[in-house]
């Protein structure tokens, strides 16, 4: 059973940390693309945040929780995938924790992070201006609440632009596997060929837990041509002693369920749709997962080339 701890935050109503054991918590991702689950591993000396995303507001709320509720600093933040657009919130984490070490599958320079962060803020400003235009068309009695929200949003963007001025490069693994000691808690970070082709996984020997992000989602989001290497990498994970697996989407699951994405990959070579749908319906008991898997298979069959 998971226990849930809700902390009040000035950046949002609350941050819910789902406690897996004495040293591991996870923050449930949002039910929308590329806002994944995050894991917080806490040792006696410092903490590690696994999985980064581009939701700046949620990251501010998480920072508030980390600073107010935990006695150890955040020493490490790990990007599990190679996607600078999803790494922008690392800028907020670097500002809040000046000694933070950022680990990523491939090297990302401070300049590249700064450019991505500035581009995201520019998009926010465009969205705010567009929303202002739409609000102006509403009845007067409806405009007040929306104008207040837009004012808060504009103030938040201005604050980020003013405060976040230093951007540090990421570090990569020196070897295939890097071990970190957080203080009585060991963390093993390994290279992995998965969601983006250059990815990382995190293994916790003390609890036999695996934090894999999109690499271990039950319905793999396949959008690149290396999916066969991804399937092979998944199969190697199944030989490891495991008690639980934390994906990017959904709740932690039992290690025997790693066979599910493996079997889904096998279906990508099949071309008779009705047969595939029947197998997917058997493979996934959850209706939403069935629909996602069928849509994903159909999308892949229509592709002549991958992104």
C-alpha positions in Angstrom: 0.0 0.0 0.0 1.1 3.6 -0.7 0.7 6.3 1.8 -0.1 9.8 0.6 1.3 12.9 2.2 -0.2 16.3 1.0 1.9 19.4 1.6 0.5 22.9 1.3 2.4 25.1 -1.2 2.3 28.8 -2.2 2.6 27.7 -5.8 -0.4 25.4 -5.9 -3.0 24.1 -3.6 -1.0 21.0 -2.6 1.7 18.7 -3.6 0.9 15.0 -2.9 3.9 12.8 -2.3 3.1 9.1 -2.5 5.4 7.3 -0.1 6.7 4.0 -1.4 9.1 3.3 1.5 11.2 5.1 4.1 13.4 6.8 1.4 11.3 6.9 -1.8 8.4 9.1 -2.7 6.8 9.8 -6.0 4.8 12.7 -7.4 2.0 11.6 -9.7 2.2 13.1 -13.1 -0.7 14.9 -14.8 -3.1 13.2 -17.1 -1.7 14.9 -20.1 1.3 14.2 -22.5 4.8 14.6 -21.2 4.0 15.5 -17.6 5.4 12.3 -16.1 5.6 10.8 -12.6 8.6 12.0 -10.6 10.5 10.2 -7.9 12.2 11.6 -4.9 14.9 9.5 -3.2 15.9 10.8 0.2 19.1 9.8 2.0 20.6 11.0 5.3 23.0 13.4 3.4 20.9 14.6 0.5 18.1 13.8 -2.0 17.8 12.9 -5.7 14.9 13.9 -8.0 14.3 11.5 -10.9 12.5 12.7 -14.0 12.3 16.3 -15.1 9.5 17.9 -17.0 8.6 21.4 -18.4 5.8 22.3 -16.0 7.3 25.3 -14.3 4.4 26.0 -11.9 4.4 22.4 -10.6 8.1 22.5 -10.2 7.8 25.7 -8.1 5.3 23.9 -5.9 7.7 20.9 -5.6 10.6 23.2 -4.7 8.5 24.7 -1.9 7.7 21.3 -0.5 11.4 20.1 -0.7 12.6 23.2 1.1 10.0 23.2 3.8 9.4 19.5 4.6 12.8 17.9 4.1 16.0 18.5 6.2 18.4 17.5 3.5 19.2 19.4 0.3 18.5 18.3 -3.3 21.9 17.2 -4.6 21.0 15.5 -7.8 18.3 15.9 -10.5 18.2 13.3 -13.2 16.7 13.7 -16.7 15.7 10.2 -17.7 15.2 11.2 -21.4 16.9 13.4 -24.0 14.5 16.2 -24.6 15.5 19.8 -23.8 11.9 21.0 -24.1 11.1 18.8 -21.1 14.2 19.8 -19.1 13.4 23.5 -18.8 12.3 23.3 -15.2 15.8 22.3 -14.3 16.6 26.0 -14.4 14.2 26.6 -11.4 15.8 23.7 -9.5 19.3 25.1 -10.2 18.3 28.5 -8.9 16.7 27.0 -5.7 19.6 24.5 -5.1 22.9 26.2 -6.2 25.0 23.0 -5.7 22.6 20.8 -7.6 24.2 18.3 -10.0 22.1 17.8 -13.2 22.6 14.4 -14.8 21.2 13.7 -18.3 21.6 11.0 -21.0 23.4 13.4 -23.4 25.3 16.6 -22.6 23.2 19.7 -22.5 25.0 23.1 -22.3 23.9 25.9 -20.1 23.5 28.0 -23.3 21.1 25.5 -24.8 19.1 25.3 -21.5 18.9 29.1 -21.4 17.6 29.2 -25.0 14.9 26.6 -24.3 13.9 28.3 -21.1 13.6 31.7 -22.9 11.6 30.1 -25.7 9.2 28.6 -23.2 8.6 32.0 -21.4 8.0 33.6 -24.8 5.3 31.0 -25.6 3.8 31.7 -22.2 3.7 35.5 -23.0 2.1 34.8 -26.4 -0.5 32.6 -24.7 -1.3 35.3 -22.1 -1.7 38.0 -24.8 -4.0 35.7 -26.8 -6.1 34.9 -23.7 -6.4 38.7 -23.0 -7.9 39.1 -26.4 -10.4 36.3 -25.8 -11.3 37.6 -22.3 -12.1 41.0 -23.8 -14.9 39.5 -25.8 -16.6 38.1 -22.6 -19.4 39.8 -20.7 -18.2 42.3 -18.2 -19.3 40.2 -15.2 -17.2 37.3 -16.5 -14.0 39.2 -17.2 -13.0 40.0 -13.6 -12.0 36.5 -12.5 -10.2 35.8 -15.8 -8.3 39.1 -15.7 -7.1 38.2 -12.2 -5.7 34.9 -13.4 -4.0 36.5 -16.3 -2.4 39.1 -14.1 -1.0 36.4 -11.8 0.3 34.4 -14.8 2.0 37.5 -16.3 3.6 38.3 -12.9 4.8 34.7 -12.6 6.5 34.8 -16.1 8.1 38.2 -15.3 9.4 36.8 -12.0 11.0 33.8 -13.7 12.5 36.0 -16.4 14.0 38.3 -13.7 15.2 35.7 -11.2 16.5 32.9 -13.4 19.6 34.2 -15.0 22.3 31.5 -14.5 22.1 28.2 -16.4 24.5 25.4 -15.8 25.3 22.5 -18.1 24.3 18.9 -17.4 26.7 16.1 -16.7 26.6 12.6 -18.2 27.6 9.2 -16.9 31.4 8.4 -17.0 30.6 4.7 -17.4 27.6 2.6 -18.3 26.5 2.6 -14.6 27.1 5.3 -12.0 26.5 4.7 -8.3 25.7 7.5 -6.0 25.4 7.4 -2.2 22.9 9.8 -0.7 23.7 8.8 2.8 22.8 5.2 3.7 20.8 5.0 0.4 22.5 3.8 -2.8 21.3 4.8 -6.3 22.5 3.2 -9.5 22.0 5.2 -12.7 22.4 3.4 -16.0 22.3 4.2 -19.7 19.3 2.8 -21.5 18.1 2.6 -25.1 14.4 3.5 -24.7 11.9 6.3 -25.3 14.3 8.8 -27.0 17.1 6.4 -27.9 19.4 7.9 -25.3 17.9 7.5 -21.9 18.6 6.6 -18.3 17.1 4.3 -15.7 17.6 4.4 -11.9 17.8 1.2 -9.8 17.6 1.3 -6.0 19.3 -1.8 -4.6 18.0 -1.3 -1.0 14.4 -1.6 -2.1 14.9 -3.4 -5.4 13.0 -0.5 -7.2 13.3 0.6 -10.8 12.5 4.2 -11.9 12.3 4.1 -15.6 10.0 6.9 -16.9 8.6 6.5 -20.4 11.1 3.6 -20.9 8.9 1.3 -18.8 5.4 2.6 -19.5 2.9 -0.3 -20.0 1.9 1.2 -23.3 5.2 2.3 -24.9 5.0 5.7 -26.7 7.0 4.5 -29.8 7.9 7.3 -32.2 11.4 6.3 -33.3 12.8 3.5 -35.4 14.9 2.0 -32.6 12.0 0.2 -31.0 13.6 -3.2 -31.4 16.6 -2.1 -29.4 14.2 -0.7 -26.8 12.4 -4.1 -26.6 15.8 -5.8 -26.1 16.7 -3.4 -23.3 13.4 -4.0 -21.6 14.1 -7.8 -21.7 17.4 -7.3 -19.8 15.5 -5.4 -17.1 13.3 -8.4 -16.4 16.4 -10.4 -15.3 17.1 -8.0 -12.5 15.9 -8.5 -8.9 12.9 -6.2 -8.7 10.1 -5.5 -6.2 8.5 -2.5 -8.0 8.7 -0.4 -11.2 7.8 3.3 -11.5 6.8 4.3 -15.0 6.2 7.8 -16.3 2.4 7.2 -16.7 0.2 5.5 -14.0 1.0 4.0 -10.7 4.0 1.8 -9.7 3.5 -1.8 -10.8 4.9 -5.3 -10.1 8.0 -6.4 -12.0 6.2 -9.3 -13.8 4.2 -6.6 -15.6 7.3 -5.7 -17.6 6.2 -8.5 -19.9 3.3 -6.3 -21.1 5.3 -3.6 -23.0 7.6 -6.4 -24.3 4.5 -8.2 -25.8 3.2 -4.9 -27.2 6.5 -4.4 -29.1 6.0 -7.9 -30.6 2.7 -6.8 -32.0 4.3 -4.0 -34.0 5.4 -6.6 -36.6 1.9 -7.8 -37.1 -0.3 -6.3 -39.8 -3.7 -7.8 -39.5 -5.6 -5.2 -37.5 -8.5 -7.4 -36.2 -6.0 -10.0 -34.8 -3.9 -7.2 -33.2 -7.0 -5.6 -31.6 -8.0 -9.0 -30.1 -4.5 -9.5 -28.7 -4.3 -6.0 -27.3 -7.7 -6.5 -25.6 -6.3 -9.6 -24.0 -3.0 -8.0 -23.0 -4.6 -4.9 -21.4 -7.5 -5.2 -19.0 -7.8 -1.4 -18.7 -10.0 0.1 -21.3 -8.0 3.3 -21.6 -4.8 1.4 -22.1 -6.5 -0.7 -24.7 -7.5 2.4 -26.6 -4.1 3.9 -26.3 -2.4 0.7 -27.4 -4.7 0.3 -30.5 -4.2 4.0 -31.5 -0.4 3.6 -31.1 -0.3 0.5 -33.2 -2.5 2.1 -35.9 -0.3 5.2 -35.9 2.9 3.1 -36.3 1.4 1.1 -39.2 0.7 4.4 -41.1 4.2 5.6 -40.8 6.6 5.1 -43.7 9.4 6.6 -41.6 9.9 7.5 -38.0 10.7 10.9 -36.5 
